[in-house]
Amino acid sequence: MALEREYEFYKASKAAWVAEGREGQYALIHHEALLGFFPDVHAALVAGYDAYGLHEPFMCHKVAAVEPVIVCRRPVCNATPLP
């Protein structure tokens, strides 16, 4: 799976980041390394491309204590959070 290491690092670190007050910020992750936190996804992507270029995968993930669940139904995708 693509970005599996990055996602596992995010899940393992998320609780500590939320406790630090990082919720709502975007974490930039490459392998098991955190490059930093950014106020929006655009700033995180720019930093990621500057650091890793176009051909090295990296992850930008919004830090959230509770991850939203999005349900997609054919033919229209409804971004409907589940309780």
N, C-alpha and C positions, 0 to 999 in steps of 0.2 A: 504494500500500500504506500502511496506517495505521502511523504511528510509524516510517516508514522512516528519516527523518533521525536520530531518536533512536537507532535500532539501529545505524546506520552510525557515529555518534559513539561508542557503546559499544564496537563492535568495534575502532575506531581507538585507543581509550584503554585498553582492557582490559589489555594487557601492562604498561603503565606503572603501572596501579593494582595489579596483582598484585605487581609489583616493590616497590611502596610498602607492601605488607602489607595491602592492602584486601580480599584474597580472603575470601569468606564474608559480606561486608557488602553492603548494597543501595545501589546508585547511583540517585539520583533525577535524571532527565534530562528537559529540556524543550528541544526543537529541538537545537541544538549547545551547550547550556549544562548544566553540572553544578550542581545545587542543593546537593548534599552526599551524604554517606554515612551510612547508618543501620544499626543492629544487626539489625533484622528488617523484614520486609515491612510489618507493620502501622505501624510508626513512619514508614517511607518514604511509605506511602499517606496517612497523616494529614498529613504535611508537604506532600505534593503537592497534596492538596485544599485545605489552608490557603493555599498559594501561588497555585494556578491555578484553583481552583473546580471545579465539576462539569462544565463545558462545554469546558474547554481540555484537550486530550490531553497526557499526560506519561507517562513510562516509569519503572517501578521494576524494576531488573534486578539479580539477585544476581551479584556479581563472582566469576567462576570461571575458573581457568586452563584447565580442560578442561570443555567444555559437555557435559552428558549428552544422549544420544540416547534418546528415548522412542518406542517402537514401539507403535502402537495397532492392534489387530486387531478386526474385527467379530465378534460383537456386544459383546465385553468389551474394555476398554482395559487392557492390562498395561503398567505402567511398568517396562519391562525395558531397562536400559542395554546397549548393544551394546559389544563389546570394541573 
